[in-house]
């Protein structure tokens, strides 16, 4: 998810139909430049090499029931989209790309192959100060709390054991541990912090911001962040 404001102007984007390293290239409808959907950078056209990069926002990947419980007044895209796709047909599992997501291989060959992780395994990628680390999602959920450092950034990753929801937050000088409540963590002094969409909030009102990490397939992260570290567990 990106902020679509560009040089003070609201810009809309579309799907170009082109791929690079098996990742979508989108285009802006103002200049028709092509953009990497993974990095938010223009790579072909008028804006290429301009140094522009769209601002990313954190995204929560969760179930509808869990989201609705946390956000009862949320708005939602109507399932009557105008397309004749059978979203509720169990054979389609609600997604035009279900078969692709269920397959262990990418749709097309990738230029760079990194076999430290299976290419379609899901990871959370964190990048800072020219350094990067990929965290296998299964490991995050299993450990629930991971205190670590990427570049100059001290971060904590939280994995909800029931919903699989992942959150990445700045942690400052804090060292967090697991709480009985899966939405909470405990600091070194025994204080409780609650994970939310915008940050980790302490019982005394202090907030540590959430980071815009990426949830994606391993092949995509490895292609754009060659040489990345891979978290192998505590």
Secondary structure, 3 states (H helix, E strand, C coil): CECCEECCEECCEEEEEEEECCEEEEEECCCCCEEECCCCEEEECCCCCCCCECCECCCCCCCHHHHHHHCCCCCCCCCCCCCCCCCCCCCCCCCCCHHHHHCCCCCCCCCCCCCCCCCCCEEEEEEECCEEEEEEHHHHHHHCEEEEEECCEEEEEEECCCCCCEEEEECCCCCCEECCCCCEEECCCCCEEEECCCEEEECCCCEEEECCCEEEEHHHHHHHCCCCEEECCC
